[in-house]
Amino acid sequence: KSNEVAGYQQQELRFPASVLKLFWMVYVYGGLAQGIFPEETAFKTDLYQMIQQSSNNAASRIIDAVTGTKSGEKLKGEAYEEWKQRRLFLSDFFQKAGYDDIIVSQKTFSTKDRPTGREGQMWDDPQQPIRNKISSAHAARLMYEIVTGAAISPEYSQKMLQWLVRDLSPEAKADTTRFGGFNPIAGFFGESLPAEIDFASKAGWSSSGRHEVAFVKTRDGKTAYILSILASDRTYSNDWSLFPEMSSFVFKRLNGEG
């Protein structure tokens, strides 16, 4: 709210798990704004599942649609190079906007799966291994642009913000079935926050880390901030209380409670 920024290792590039899906959503609306994708309705179901439920399958369908690529067996020569370049469009889009060194070109997989086929080719490319990486500053910047109406357009920013809104009521926190198997509140920032606030977030979890970026605003408008943490260590992955504790600490300090 005061235009101040504080961070620790905020420029360090890390694997962010499903926080990536925030970037893919913005890419969809970028294509809609340019007229590359004609119908927003064609993406709505997958956008809901990708953002609200963090579905890897929905994210995979979106990536296929926006890049004109598909996963599959390994490719050779020019066929692989063309496929790879199409995937790199995702990263190029953000790099051209000043998101330095960002890579958001590889699909997300469950913690049990490793990229195979042409996905594995990209992952293990001996000349240019392509593995997703962003910084906590990247995530915070993108959330800020969405919240302030600067991501693609004010109209599209508002639509994207609505996809990210989370209900923090006790009933909603307990209703895990609506999340499709991944609960973005339990063990994350929203768990420890009061219900009577505006809250929008994208969380990610894997066996090697816990990650989240969120916008928090009190209803009276006196407190508003973005919190972004990419914690790439198994300690964070296995600790389901640390993110809620950090979130509560930040909220109380910025809301003048301690």
Protein Blocks (a to p, Z undefined) as FASTA:
>chain_A
ZZpacdehklbccdekjmlmmmmmmmmmmmmmnomamblklmmmmmmmmmmnopaklmmm
mmmmmnopacddddehjlmmmmmmmmmmmmmmmmmnopghiackbccddfkbccehjllm
mmmomklccdddddfklmmmmmmmmmnopgopamlmmmmmmmmpccfbfklmmmmmlnoo
packgopaklmpcfkbcddddddddfkbccdddddddfklmaccddddddddfklmmmmk
lmmmmmmmmmmmmnopZZ
